[in-house]
Every structure is written in structure tokens, then in C-alpha cells.
Amino acid sequence: MLRVDEMRCGPSGQANWVREADQGFGSGQLLRVLDEIDYGILVVDSKRQIEQANHLARHELLGKKAIVSQGNVLMGMTNALTQQIQVAIEHACRGQRRLALLKYEGRELPAAFIPLSHPLENDTLSVLVLLSRQKVCDNLAVRMFARAQGLSPTEETVMIGLCRGLAVPEIATENGVAPSTVRSQVKSLREKTGCSSIRQLLCRVNRLPPVVPALRMGTTMPRNVTAFSHP
């Protein structure tokens, strides 16, 4: 483990955590940590070979909605998407961070490509690929936030509707109540959360940590990326 009470500064003045020699952090533990983050996370090499993929990344690959694994190689669903991915990885291998907007069949999957090694170092070039979280309201932390603020079930439903981008009349129609009822619940939301506006409330929700719901984690999926590669 990394001790939070022990920190040193490197030559650049940047703080580095000191690793305790007698407290190992195994790869299995690290994989479980990554699986609990509500973003798809992959690590690939310069040839797009997938080295690691967390639960949501594996789910995304299996869904074939924008990206897919073929022979354990990260591919796009079209040649154009594959070319976008390749260009982004090439930039990352040169030490540049890139964002690719992968669009397929009316859906957009933003993916950030982050270099994990310096191009002048002798380390094997690896690239971190971060996939966007598709729905803020899927974040378990939103429901945890509602409980912490003492929201009623109906107020929580209204808040989630707002997070989905619905207007008050749309929330009212969806829940079979009058718009005036929803407006009253919105007022109660603001009072209980201490937010002066819905915009401020949504900003707070967007800053919540990305926690994966337990039900989404319950789906059995292979950890070995080659187990779901497609020929």
C-alpha cells in the first residue's frame, strides 16, 4: 500500500508517494480497484494490443457499439474509427495527450489517450485509454448523494431526471404528476442540498466520484481480454 502520511519531493519538486516495501499492492487488487471506477479503462501498446481492460471497458468492447477487440487488438467498428484510434495512439506514444470522438450509428464515445511512458525512455510504450461515462445518472454516487442529503424517493427521482437533461414538464409527464408538483420537489431539492440553483446542484452531482453500481458489477465477464477477442 501507499502510505498517505509519507511523501517526498522529486527533482522537479513534484510530490511522490513513498511505497512501503513490506506492504505490497497486488495486481489482483489493482484490477479490482479499476473495476470499481465508473469509466472504461484500457491499457494498450503502440500496436493497439490490449494489455489491461477494466469491467466497463470489457463491457464496451463486447457491446460493439464503437470499439471492439479483434485478436486482442483494439479496433473501431469501422476502418475510419480504427484510423482515429491509431492516430491518437501514435500521438500518445510521442508524449501527446489526445481526445478522439468515436461516432458510430448515432452514438458518440469520447476516448482520451494518455501516454504512460516517455517517448525518450527505454520503457515499453503504453497508452492509457479512458472511455467516457455515458450517463451521469448511472453513477451510484448520485443515489448515495441523495441518501446523504436526506432526499425522499420522489425527490431523488426528480434529481435523476434533471441529471438526464429532462425539463420539469417532461419529468412530470414521465412520473404522472403535475408540473407544479415537480416544481415543489425542485424547490425542496435546492433547500435540502443548499444549492441556490439547479445549475449549482447539477455541478455538484457532476463532481461526485465515479462509483460503479453493484448490479452492473454483478455481471460475470472475463478478466483476460483474449477471452472475448473476436477472430
Contacts in CASP RR format, 6 or more apart in sequence:
PFRMAT RR
TARGET T0000
AUTHOR 0000-0000-0000
METHOD contacts of the structure
MODEL  1
MLRVDEMRCGPSGQANWVREADQGFGSGQLLRVLDEIDYGILVVDSKRQI
EQANHLARHELLGKKAIVSQGNVLMGMTNALTQQIQVAIEHACRGQRRLA
LLKYEGRELPAAFIPLSHPLENDTLSVLVLLSRQKVCDNLAVRMFARAQG
LSPTEETVMIGLCRGLAVPEIATENGVAPSTVRSQVKSLREKTGCSSIRQ
LLCRVNRLPPVVPALRMGTTMPRNVTAFSHP
1 20 0 8 1.000
1 23 0 8 1.000
1 24 0 8 1.000
1 25 0 8 1.000
2 17 0 8 1.000
2 18 0 8 1.000
2 19 0 8 1.000
2 20 0 8 1.000
2 25 0 8 1.000
3 17 0 8 1.000
3 18 0 8 1.000
3 20 0 8 1.000
3 23 0 8 1.000
4 17 0 8 1.000
6 17 0 8 1.000
6 18 0 8 1.000
6 20 0 8 1.000
7 15 0 8 1.000
7 16 0 8 1.000
7 17 0 8 1.000
7 18 0 8 1.000
8 15 0 8 1.000
8 16 0 8 1.000
8 18 0 8 1.000
9 15 0 8 1.000
9 16 0 8 1.000
10 16 0 8 1.000
31 52 0 8 1.000
31 54 0 8 1.000
31 223 0 8 1.000
34 41 0 8 1.000
34 52 0 8 1.000
34 54 0 8 1.000
34 55 0 8 1.000
35 54 0 8 1.000
35 55 0 8 1.000
35 56 0 8 1.000
35 212 0 8 1.000
35 217 0 8 1.000
36 211 0 8 1.000
36 212 0 8 1.000
36 217 0 8 1.000
37 54 0 8 1.000
37 56 0 8 1.000
37 210 0 8 1.000
37 212 0 8 1.000
38 56 0 8 1.000
38 133 0 8 1.000
38 138 0 8 1.000
38 139 0 8 1.000
38 140 0 8 1.000
38 210 0 8 1.000
38 211 0 8 1.000
38 212 0 8 1.000
39 56 0 8 1.000
39 130 0 8 1.000
39 131 0 8 1.000
39 132 0 8 1.000
39 133 0 8 1.000
39 210 0 8 1.000
40 53 0 8 1.000
40 54 0 8 1.000
40 56 0 8 1.000
40 57 0 8 1.000
40 60 0 8 1.000
40 130 0 8 1.000
40 131 0 8 1.000
40 133 0 8 1.000
41 52 0 8 1.000
41 53 0 8 1.000
41 54 0 8 1.000
41 56 0 8 1.000
41 57 0 8 1.000
41 128 0 8 1.000
41 129 0 8 1.000
41 130 0 8 1.000
41 131 0 8 1.000
42 50 0 8 1.000
42 52 0 8 1.000
42 53 0 8 1.000
42 54 0 8 1.000
42 57 0 8 1.000
42 74 0 8 1.000
42 128 0 8 1.000
42 129 0 8 1.000
42 131 0 8 1.000
43 50 0 8 1.000
43 51 0 8 1.000
43 52 0 8 1.000
43 53 0 8 1.000
43 116 0 8 1.000
43 126 0 8 1.000
43 127 0 8 1.000
43 128 0 8 1.000
43 129 0 8 1.000
44 50 0 8 1.000
44 51 0 8 1.000
44 74 0 8 1.000
44 89 0 8 1.000
44 126 0 8 1.000
44 127 0 8 1.000
44 129 0 8 1.000
45 51 0 8 1.000
45 124 0 8 1.000
45 125 0 8 1.000
45 126 0 8 1.000
45 127 0 8 1.000
46 89 0 8 1.000
46 90 0 8 1.000
46 93 0 8 1.000
46 125 0 8 1.000
46 127 0 8 1.000
47 73 0 8 1.000
48 73 0 8 1.000
48 74 0 8 1.000
48 75 0 8 1.000
48 85 0 8 1.000
48 86 0 8 1.000
48 89 0 8 1.000
49 72 0 8 1.000
49 73 0 8 1.000
49 74 0 8 1.000
50 69 0 8 1.000
50 72 0 8 1.000
50 73 0 8 1.000
50 74 0 8 1.000
50 225 0 8 1.000
51 126 0 8 1.000
52 225 0 8 1.000
53 61 0 8 1.000
53 225 0 8 1.000
55 212 0 8 1.000
55 216 0 8 1.000
55 217 0 8 1.000
55 221 0 8 1.000
56 131 0 8 1.000
56 212 0 8 1.000
56 216 0 8 1.000
57 129 0 8 1.000
57 131 0 8 1.000
58 221 0 8 1.000
58 222 0 8 1.000
58 225 0 8 1.000
58 228 0 8 1.000
59 219 0 8 1.000
59 221 0 8 1.000
60 66 0 8 1.000
60 67 0 8 1.000
60 109 0 8 1.000
60 131 0 8 1.000
61 67 0 8 1.000
61 68 0 8 1.000
61 69 0 8 1.000
61 225 0 8 1.000
61 228 0 8 1.000
62 221 0 8 1.000
62 228 0 8 1.000
64 77 0 8 1.000
65 77 0 8 1.000
65 104 0 8 1.000
65 105 0 8 1.000
65 107 0 8 1.000
65 109 0 8 1.000
66 76 0 8 1.000
66 77 0 8 1.000
66 81 0 8 1.000
66 102 0 8 1.000
66 103 0 8 1.000
66 104 0 8 1.000
66 107 0 8 1.000
66 109 0 8 1.000
67 74 0 8 1.000
67 75 0 8 1.000
67 76 0 8 1.000
67 77 0 8 1.000
67 81 0 8 1.000
67 85 0 8 1.000
67 102 0 8 1.000
67 109 0 8 1.000
67 111 0 8 1.000
67 131 0 8 1.000
68 75 0 8 1.000
68 76 0 8 1.000
68 77 0 8 1.000
68 230 0 8 1.000
69 75 0 8 1.000
69 225 0 8 1.000
69 228 0 8 1.000
69 229 0 8 1.000
69 230 0 8 1.000
70 229 0 8 1.000
70 230 0 8 1.000
70 231 0 8 1.000
71 226 0 8 1.000
71 229 0 8 1.000
71 230 0 8 1.000
71 231 0 8 1.000
72 225 0 8 1.000
72 226 0 8 1.000
72 229 0 8 1.000
73 229 0 8 1.000
74 85 0 8 1.000
74 129 0 8 1.000
75 81 0 8 1.000
75 82 0 8 1.000
75 85 0 8 1.000
76 82 0 8 1.000
76 84 0 8 1.000
76 85 0 8 1.000
76 102 0 8 1.000
76 104 0 8 1.000
77 104 0 8 1.000
78 104 0 8 1.000
81 102 0 8 1.000
81 103 0 8 1.000
81 104 0 8 1.000
84 100 0 8 1.000
84 102 0 8 1.000
85 100 0 8 1.000
85 102 0 8 1.000
85 111 0 8 1.000
87 98 0 8 1.000
87 100 0 8 1.000
88 98 0 8 1.000
88 99 0 8 1.000
88 100 0 8 1.000
88 111 0 8 1.000
88 113 0 8 1.000
89 113 0 8 1.000
89 127 0 8 1.000
91 97 0 8 1.000
91 98 0 8 1.000
91 113 0 8 1.000
92 98 0 8 1.000
92 113 0 8 1.000
92 114 0 8 1.000
92 115 0 8 1.000
92 127 0 8 1.000
93 115 0 8 1.000
93 119 0 8 1.000
93 125 0 8 1.000
93 127 0 8 1.000
94 115 0 8 1.000
94 119 0 8 1.000
95 115 0 8 1.000
95 118 0 8 1.000
95 119 0 8 1.000
96 115 0 8 1.000
97 112 0 8 1.000
97 113 0 8 1.000
97 114 0 8 1.000
97 115 0 8 1.000
98 112 0 8 1.000
98 113 0 8 1.000
99 110 0 8 1.000
99 111 0 8 1.000
99 112 0 8 1.000
99 113 0 8 1.000
100 110 0 8 1.000
100 111 0 8 1.000
100 112 0 8 1.000
100 113 0 8 1.000
101 108 0 8 1.000
101 109 0 8 1.000
101 110 0 8 1.000
102 108 0 8 1.000
102 109 0 8 1.000
102 110 0 8 1.000
102 111 0 8 1.000
103 109 0 8 1.000
109 131 0 8 1.000
109 132 0 8 1.000
110 131 0 8 1.000
110 132 0 8 1.000
111 129 0 8 1.000
111 130 0 8 1.000
111 131 0 8 1.000
111 132 0 8 1.000
112 129 0 8 1.000
112 130 0 8 1.000
113 127 0 8 1.000
113 128 0 8 1.000
113 129 0 8 1.000
114 127 0 8 1.000
114 128 0 8 1.000
114 129 0 8 1.000
114 130 0 8 1.000
115 125 0 8 1.000
115 127 0 8 1.000
115 128 0 8 1.000
116 126 0 8 1.000
116 127 0 8 1.000
116 128 0 8 1.000
117 123 0 8 1.000
117 124 0 8 1.000
117 125 0 8 1.000
117 126 0 8 1.000
119 125 0 8 1.000
133 139 0 8 1.000
133 210 0 8 1.000
135 164 0 8 1.000
136 142 0 8 1.000
136 163 0 8 1.000
136 164 0 8 1.000
136 205 0 8 1.000
136 206 0 8 1.000
137 160 0 8 1.000
137 161 0 8 1.000
137 163 0 8 1.000
137 164 0 8 1.000
138 213 0 8 1.000
138 216 0 8 1.000
139 208 0 8 1.000
139 210 0 8 1.000
139 211 0 8 1.000
140 211 0 8 1.000
140 212 0 8 1.000
140 213 0 8 1.000
140 214 0 8 1.000
141 208 0 8 1.000
141 209 0 8 1.000
141 210 0 8 1.000
141 211 0 8 1.000
142 159 0 8 1.000
142 160 0 8 1.000
142 163 0 8 1.000
142 205 0 8 1.000
142 208 0 8 1.000
143 156 0 8 1.000
144 208 0 8 1.000
144 211 0 8 1.000
145 204 0 8 1.000
145 205 0 8 1.000
145 208 0 8 1.000
146 155 0 8 1.000
146 156 0 8 1.000
146 159 0 8 1.000
149 192 0 8 1.000
149 193 0 8 1.000
150 192 0 8 1.000
151 159 0 8 1.000
151 189 0 8 1.000
151 192 0 8 1.000
151 193 0 8 1.000
152 188 0 8 1.000
154 175 0 8 1.000
154 185 0 8 1.000
155 185 0 8 1.000
155 188 0 8 1.000
155 189 0 8 1.000
155 192 0 8 1.000
157 171 0 8 1.000
157 175 0 8 1.000
158 171 0 8 1.000
158 175 0 8 1.000
158 182 0 8 1.000
158 185 0 8 1.000
158 186 0 8 1.000
158 189 0 8 1.000
159 189 0 8 1.000
159 201 0 8 1.000
159 205 0 8 1.000
161 171 0 8 1.000
161 174 0 8 1.000
162 171 0 8 1.000
162 186 0 8 1.000
162 198 0 8 1.000
162 201 0 8 1.000
162 202 0 8 1.000
163 202 0 8 1.000
163 205 0 8 1.000
166 174 0 8 1.000
168 179 0 8 1.000
168 182 0 8 1.000
168 183 0 8 1.000
168 186 0 8 1.000
169 179 0 8 1.000
171 182 0 8 1.000
172 178 0 8 1.000
172 179 0 8 1.000
172 181 0 8 1.000
172 182 0 8 1.000
175 182 0 8 1.000
186 198 0 8 1.000
189 195 0 8 1.000
189 198 0 8 1.000
189 201 0 8 1.000
190 196 0 8 1.000
190 197 0 8 1.000
190 198 0 8 1.000
190 201 0 8 1.000
193 201 0 8 1.000
193 204 0 8 1.000
195 201 0 8 1.000
195 204 0 8 1.000
221 228 0 8 1.000
222 228 0 8 1.000
END
